[in-house]
Amino acid sequence: MSSIFDEMAAEYDDDLFHPLVADTLISFLPSRPGLLLDAATGTGAAAFASLRLSPGSVVGVDISEGMVALARAKAPELDPARVISWQVGPAVPLPFADGAADAVVCASALHFLGATALTDWVRVLRPGGVVAFSISSSARFNPCGSMSEVMAHDLRIPGSEAEAAALATDAGFHSATAQTVRADIGGRDRLVFAVRAVR
């Protein structure tokens, strides 16, 4: 699976919808989290955006060496204090102890990780910890080619904000809310649901 994302890495940052989604998700999180985990960090958009929260530490985890290499290359400029550390490896399960994290963010990757990611975030978050994730709309979700081969098959792609929030509630979170993030970028209308929930 990682080779598919390695091949995408060089052009990943050309898609300006990714930082928009990352910024939205970070706005859902509390300031000054002790440990913030960015699951399936890609090239680090959410991890870098999280620095405005003044976190104690941030860890970005991704299966793609190519994606993480690009995140590390941007870090000297975007994270001069070295708050973020980067790990290459599976994002499910996250390589942290139960209750270790104050916040988890996952931008534009849950459809690859599957429903087991949601229950793993319940595990890794402390009580009261917050998760923020994005998920495609079923009306727009149409993976093809190699992408269709790496999609998770245990996850219901939501058709509404209520269904998106229910993904978190069904996994054991509470106070779940969702909003639509939409933008016309390069003549392409983009839409995802952004979800916030509490452990």
N, C-alpha and C positions, 0 to 999 in steps of 0.2 A: 504493500500500500504506500509506503513512504516514497517510493520512486516516482509515483504520480505527482505528489506534492513537490518533490524536488524539482521536477520538470516545470512546474508552475511558478516556482519561486522568483525567477528573474523578472517576471512581469506582474507579480502579485500587487506590488505597491502602485502600479499604474491605475488600479481600480479605486477611485476616490470614494466609493460607497463604503469600503471597509473602515476607514478612519471615522466616517460619520456614524456608523453603527457603534464603533468602539467608544466614541465620545459620549453617545447616548447612554450606553450601558454604564460607563464610569460615573455618569451623573446620578445614577441610582444608588451608588454606594456611599457609606458613611465616610467622613473624613478621618484621617489618622488610624487606619486599620493597622493592627500589629503585623499580620501576615496576610498578603493578598496573593491568591493563586490565579494565574491566567492559563486556563486549560485550552490546549490546542492553540497556542499563542500565534502561530504563523510567523509573520515578520515583526510581531511585537506591538501592533497598533494599540491594543488595549493596555498592555503592560506600560508602554510609554505614557499613554494618556492618564494612567492611574497615578503618576507621580505628582499630579496636582492635588491629590488627596493627602500628601505628606505621609505615606505609609512607612511603617518600620522596615519592612522588606517586601519585595515582590519576587515571585518566581514564575517564569514563563516556561511551560512544558509543551513540547511538540514532537511528533514522531519524525518529522522531516528535518534532516540535517541541513538541507539547502535553505529552508525557511529560517531555521535558527541561526545559521551562518549570516544571513542578511540582517537579522535582528541584532546580532553581536556587532556587526560592522557599523550599524547606526548608533550603538550605545555610547561611544565616546562623546558624540555631540549631543544626543538626546538625554543621556543619563550620566553626566560627568561625575556625580557622587557615587555611582555604582550601587544604587539601591536595588537594581534588578539583577537576578542571577538567571541563567538560562540552562535548561536541561533538555537533552535529546532523549526521547523515550515516549512510550504510550501515555496518553492522557487519562486513560481508564485502566486500572484505578490510578488516581493521583498518588505519587510516591510520598505520602505524608501520613502521619498518625491520625487516628480518630480525634476530632475536635481541635485540630492544630491551627486551622485557618479562621480568620475573622471575615474574609470575603473571598468569593470565587467569581470570576468572570469568564465567559466563554462567548466569543464573538464569531458568528457565522460558521460554526463547526458542529453543532449538536447533531445535525443530520448525518454526520459521519460517525460520531461517537455512540449514539443510540441511547435508549432509555436507561441503560445501566449507568450512564454518566450522571444522571439526575440523582439516583440513589447513592452514588459515590460522593456526590457533593453534600448530601445530607450527612454522610459519615464524616467527611473531613472538616466540616464546619463546626465551630463551637455553637452551643445554644445561643440564639440571638444573632448569629452570623448571617450575612446577606449574600445571596447569589443574584447575579444579573447575566442573562443570556439572551441571544437572539435566535430566532428560528424562522425559516421561510414559510410563506403562506402556501397552502395546498393549491390555491388558484394559480400560483406562479411557479410552483415547484415542478420542474421537468428535466431531471438529470438525464444526460445521454452519454453515449460512448463510455470511455473509461471511468467517468464520474459515477455512472449508474452502478458500476461494479463495486464501488467502495462505500456505497450508502448503507447505513444501518437499516435493518428490516424490522426492528422491534419498536420503532418509534412512530407514533401517529403524527403526521404532519398536520398542523392545525389550519382550520379555515377561517378562524376569527380570533379576536383578542381574547375572548372568553375561553376558547379552546386552548390557546397558547398558555394562559395562566393556569388552566387545569393540568397541564403537564407537570407543573411544579407542585400543585396541591396533591395530585395523585401520587407523587413520589414521596410525600411526607412533609413538604414545606407548608407554611401558613402565610397569610397576608399577601398572597400572590396578586400582582397586578400586571397588566400588559398594555402596551401602546404600540401604535403603528409607526414605523419609521419609513418614510417614503421620499424618494428624490428622483429627479430626472437628470441623469448623468450621461453625457455624450449621446443624447437623444434616446436613451433607454430608460424607461420607467422602472424603478427598483422599489421593492417593498419587502420588509420583514416585520415580524413582531418582536418587540423588546420586552422581556419579562423581568420583573424584580420579585423576589420572595425571601422569606425569613425562615431560618432553621429553627 
